[in-house]
């Protein structure tokens, strides 16, 4: 950003120089005030005897100081899943302002679009609200294989849980999941794969202890399957349940997920940061 400012400051246009100089001054004032506020908070914490970090985060995932993945120019990224991924993505692809929806997919696309503009990444959201892993299998050729992605990201499982609280058929679930992964790799042996764990938190309609236990018990049966498939297919594995559990320890579960299942904006940001962190750790940095 500083390079950008200095470049404009060398502009011959006096008005532009003034505007940018003001921007730089405002930015420095903001940072100076922020550091001052942080120092006061730290001193206050120490004085009160609390042994905690003033900059404590709800997870170990970095925010904007993250590494970038190495992706080839024009790389096609496809995100698949249920309503958590869907978040009303526009079915009219010509509407470039809405076609990604407003889930973690949108946030990832925004970050990479800013920081990797020359990569010209081609990003698609094909999450479908209410879908289970069997539904993905049924539409896989049209909504995955035929789209020829270079990187495929999948988050699925919570609807399998919600509709089978007495017991998910884990053998069938694993078979369907393995089918879509096998078909994808067969179509593109070089395909990069990212698998995210299903997750729930005790918030909203799942605040009741008994209700939450039913959901969580079934989620815990699916997570090891995702782990096994991740190793089998050599994928990036984003341990989303662990991320949300850590966040819930630092703040109320209701701050992240409003109904036990669907993340709030900050919950989607948490997924986006985790996704970028794990993908960059696996596939290098720029």
C-alpha positions as CSV (number, residue, x, y, z in Angstrom):
1,X,0.0,0.0,0.0
2,X,2.9,2.4,0.8
3,X,4.3,1.8,-2.7
4,X,1.0,2.8,-4.2
5,X,0.9,6.0,-2.1
6,X,4.5,7.0,-3.0
7,X,3.7,6.4,-6.7
8,X,0.8,8.7,-6.6
9,X,2.7,11.3,-4.6
10,X,5.1,11.6,-7.5
11,X,2.2,12.5,-9.8
12,X,2.3,15.9,-11.3
13,X,-1.3,16.6,-10.4
14,X,-1.3,18.8,-7.3
15,X,-4.8,17.8,-6.2
16,X,-4.0,14.1,-6.3
17,X,-0.8,14.7,-4.3
18,X,-2.8,16.5,-1.7
19,X,-5.5,13.8,-1.5
20,X,-3.0,11.0,-1.2
21,X,-0.9,12.9,1.4
22,X,-4.1,13.3,3.5
23,X,-4.8,9.6,3.1
24,X,-1.3,8.7,4.4
25,X,-1.6,11.1,7.3
26,X,-5.0,9.7,8.2
27,X,-3.6,6.2,8.0
28,X,-0.6,7.0,10.2
29,X,-2.9,8.8,12.7
30,X,-5.2,5.7,12.8
31,X,-2.3,3.3,13.4
32,X,-0.8,5.6,16.0
33,X,-4.1,5.9,17.9
34,X,-4.7,2.1,17.5
35,X,-1.3,1.3,19.0
36,X,-1.9,3.8,21.8
37,X,-5.3,2.2,22.6
38,X,-3.7,-1.2,22.6
39,X,-1.0,-0.1,25.0
40,X,-3.6,1.3,27.4
41,X,-5.6,-1.9,27.2
42,X,-2.4,-3.9,27.9
43,X,-1.5,-1.8,30.9
44,X,-5.0,-2.0,32.2
45,X,-5.0,-5.8,31.9
46,X,-1.7,-6.1,33.7
47,X,-2.8,-3.8,36.5
48,X,-5.9,-5.8,37.1
49,X,-3.8,-9.0,37.5
50,X,-5.5,-10.8,34.6
51,X,-3.0,-13.1,32.8
52,X,-4.2,-12.8,29.3
53,X,-2.9,-11.4,26.0
54,X,-4.4,-8.0,25.0
55,X,-4.4,-9.2,21.4
56,X,-6.0,-12.6,22.1
57,X,-7.6,-14.1,19.0
58,X,-10.5,-16.6,18.9
59,X,-8.3,-18.9,16.8
60,X,-4.7,-19.3,15.5
61,X,-5.7,-18.3,12.0
62,X,-4.1,-15.1,10.8
63,X,-6.2,-12.3,9.4
64,X,-4.9,-10.1,6.7
65,X,-1.2,-11.0,7.2
66,X,-1.6,-14.3,5.4
67,X,0.4,-16.1,2.8
68,X,-0.9,-16.4,-0.7
69,X,-1.4,-19.7,-2.5
70,X,0.5,-20.4,-5.7
71,X,-2.2,-20.7,-8.3
72,X,-1.6,-20.6,-12.1
73,X,-3.0,-17.8,-14.1
74,X,-6.7,-18.3,-14.9
75,X,-7.0,-21.1,-12.3
76,X,-10.6,-22.2,-11.9
77,X,-11.7,-22.6,-8.3
78,X,-15.0,-24.5,-7.7
79,X,-16.7,-24.5,-4.3
80,X,-19.3,-27.2,-3.6
81,X,-21.6,-27.9,-0.7
82,X,-24.9,-27.1,0.9
83,X,-26.5,-23.8,2.2
84,X,-23.4,-22.8,4.1
85,X,-21.6,-22.5,0.8
86,X,-24.6,-21.5,-1.3
87,X,-25.7,-18.4,0.6
88,X,-27.9,-17.4,-2.4
89,X,-25.3,-17.2,-5.1
90,X,-26.8,-15.7,-8.2
91,X,-27.8,-18.2,-10.8
92,X,-27.4,-15.5,-13.4
93,X,-23.6,-15.6,-14.0
94,X,-23.7,-12.3,-16.0
95,X,-24.5,-10.5,-12.7
96,X,-21.0,-10.3,-11.5
97,X,-21.9,-8.5,-8.3
98,X,-24.0,-11.3,-7.0
99,X,-23.1,-14.6,-8.6
100,X,-20.8,-15.8,-5.8
101,X,-23.4,-15.3,-3.0
102,X,-22.3,-14.0,0.4
103,X,-20.7,-17.0,2.0
104,X,-17.0,-17.7,2.7
105,X,-16.6,-18.2,-1.0
106,X,-17.3,-14.5,-1.6
107,X,-14.7,-13.5,1.0
108,X,-12.0,-15.8,-0.4
109,X,-12.7,-14.4,-3.9
110,X,-12.5,-10.9,-2.6
111,X,-9.2,-11.4,-0.8
112,X,-7.5,-13.2,-3.7
113,X,-8.9,-10.8,-6.2
114,X,-7.3,-7.9,-4.3
115,X,-3.9,-9.5,-3.6
116,X,-3.6,-11.7,-6.8
117,X,-5.1,-9.5,-9.5
118,X,-2.8,-10.7,-12.2
119,X,-3.7,-14.3,-11.6
120,X,-7.2,-13.6,-13.0
121,X,-8.7,-16.4,-11.0
122,X,-11.9,-17.9,-12.2
123,X,-14.1,-18.7,-9.2
124,X,-17.5,-20.4,-9.0
125,X,-20.0,-21.3,-6.3
126,X,-22.2,-24.4,-6.8
127,X,-23.3,-25.0,-3.3
128,X,-27.0,-26.0,-3.1
129,X,-29.1,-25.3,0.0
130,X,-30.4,-28.5,1.7
131,X,-28.1,-30.8,-0.2
132,X,-26.6,-33.9,1.3
133,X,-23.6,-35.8,0.0
134,X,-25.9,-38.1,-2.0
135,X,-27.3,-35.0,-3.7
136,X,-23.8,-33.9,-4.7
137,X,-23.2,-37.3,-6.2
138,X,-26.4,-37.0,-8.2
139,X,-25.4,-33.7,-9.8
140,X,-21.7,-34.2,-9.8
141,X,-21.1,-34.5,-13.6
142,X,-23.0,-31.3,-14.5
143,X,-21.9,-29.2,-11.5
144,X,-18.4,-30.4,-11.0
145,X,-16.8,-32.6,-13.7
146,X,-18.1,-30.7,-16.6
147,X,-16.9,-27.4,-15.1
148,X,-13.3,-28.6,-15.3
149,X,-12.0,-27.0,-12.1
150,X,-8.3,-26.8,-11.3
151,X,-9.1,-26.6,-7.6
152,X,-12.2,-28.1,-5.9
153,X,-13.3,-27.3,-2.4
154,X,-16.1,-29.3,-0.7
155,X,-18.0,-28.6,2.6
156,X,-20.8,-31.1,3.1
157,X,-22.4,-33.1,5.9
158,X,-24.6,-31.0,8.1
159,X,-27.8,-31.9,6.2
160,X,-27.0,-35.6,6.4
161,X,-26.9,-35.0,10.2
162,X,-30.0,-32.9,10.5
163,X,-32.1,-35.4,8.6
164,X,-30.6,-38.5,10.3
165,X,-30.3,-37.5,14.0
166,X,-30.9,-41.1,15.0
167,X,-27.9,-42.2,13.1
168,X,-26.3,-41.3,9.8
169,X,-25.5,-44.2,7.5
170,X,-21.8,-43.5,7.7
171,X,-20.8,-46.3,5.3
172,X,-23.1,-44.9,2.6
173,X,-22.0,-41.4,3.4
174,X,-18.3,-42.4,2.9
175,X,-19.1,-44.3,-0.2
176,X,-20.9,-41.3,-1.8
177,X,-18.1,-38.9,-0.8
178,X,-15.4,-41.3,-2.1
179,X,-17.3,-41.6,-5.4
180,X,-17.3,-37.8,-6.1
181,X,-13.6,-37.5,-5.2
182,X,-12.7,-40.5,-7.3
183,X,-14.7,-39.2,-10.3
184,X,-13.1,-35.8,-9.9
185,X,-9.5,-37.1,-9.8
186,X,-10.2,-39.4,-12.7
187,X,-11.3,-36.5,-14.8
188,X,-8.3,-34.4,-13.7
189,X,-5.4,-36.3,-12.1
190,X,-3.8,-32.9,-11.2
191,X,-6.9,-31.6,-9.5
192,X,-6.2,-29.8,-6.2
193,X,-8.7,-30.8,-3.5
194,X,-9.8,-29.1,-0.3
195,X,-12.1,-30.8,2.2
196,X,-13.8,-29.0,5.1
197,X,-15.2,-30.8,8.1
198,X,-18.9,-30.4,8.9
199,X,-19.5,-28.4,12.1
200,X,-22.1,-27.2,14.6
201,X,-22.1,-25.0,17.7
202,X,-24.5,-24.8,20.7
203,X,-26.3,-21.7,19.5
204,X,-29.8,-20.7,18.5
205,X,-32.0,-23.8,18.1
206,X,-29.1,-26.0,19.2
207,X,-28.7,-24.1,22.5
208,X,-30.5,-26.8,24.3
209,X,-28.0,-29.3,25.6
210,X,-29.9,-32.4,24.5
211,X,-30.5,-31.0,21.0
212,X,-26.9,-30.0,20.5
213,X,-25.6,-33.4,21.7
214,X,-27.7,-35.2,19.0
215,X,-26.3,-33.0,16.3
216,X,-22.7,-33.0,17.6
217,X,-22.6,-36.8,18.1
218,X,-23.5,-37.4,14.4
219,X,-21.0,-34.7,13.2
220,X,-18.3,-36.4,15.2
221,X,-19.0,-39.6,13.2
222,X,-18.5,-37.8,9.9
223,X,-15.3,-35.9,10.7
224,X,-13.0,-38.9,10.9
225,X,-14.3,-39.9,7.5
226,X,-13.3,-36.6,6.0
227,X,-9.9,-37.1,7.6
228,X,-9.5,-40.5,6.1
229,X,-10.6,-39.3,2.6
230,X,-8.3,-36.4,2.9
231,X,-5.3,-38.7,3.4
232,X,-6.4,-41.1,0.8
233,X,-6.8,-38.4,-1.9
234,X,-4.0,-36.2,-0.6
235,X,-6.1,-33.1,-0.1
236,X,-5.9,-30.0,2.0
237,X,-8.0,-30.7,5.2
238,X,-9.6,-27.7,6.9
239,X,-10.7,-28.8,10.4
240,X,-13.6,-26.4,10.6
241,X,-15.2,-27.9,13.7
242,X,-11.9,-27.4,15.6
243,X,-11.7,-23.8,14.3
244,X,-15.3,-23.0,15.5
245,X,-14.7,-24.8,18.9
246,X,-11.7,-22.6,19.5
247,X,-13.7,-19.5,18.5
248,X,-16.5,-20.4,20.8
249,X,-14.1,-20.7,23.7
250,X,-13.0,-17.1,23.1
251,X,-16.5,-15.7,22.6
252,X,-20.1,-16.8,22.7
253,X,-21.1,-19.5,20.1
254,X,-23.9,-17.1,19.1
255,X,-21.3,-14.7,17.9
256,X,-20.2,-17.1,15.1
257,X,-23.3,-19.3,14.2
258,X,-26.8,-18.0,14.7
259,X,-28.8,-21.2,14.6
260,X,-26.2,-23.8,15.5
261,X,-25.6,-24.6,11.8
262,X,-25.3,-21.4,9.6
263,X,-22.5,-19.0,10.3
264,X,-22.9,-15.3,10.7
265,X,-20.7,-13.0,8.6
266,X,-17.8,-13.3,11.1
267,X,-18.3,-17.1,11.0
268,X,-17.9,-17.1,7.2
269,X,-14.8,-14.9,7.7
270,X,-13.4,-17.5,10.1
271,X,-13.9,-20.2,7.4
272,X,-12.3,-18.0,4.8
273,X,-9.2,-17.3,6.9
274,X,-8.9,-21.0,7.8
275,X,-9.2,-22.0,4.1
276,X,-6.6,-19.5,3.0
277,X,-4.3,-20.5,5.8
278,X,-4.4,-24.2,5.0
279,X,-4.4,-23.9,1.2
280,X,-1.3,-21.5,1.3
281,X,0.5,-23.8,3.8
282,X,0.1,-26.7,1.4
283,X,0.6,-25.0,-2.0
284,X,3.2,-22.5,-1.3
285,X,3.1,-18.8,-0.9
286,X,3.8,-15.7,-3.1
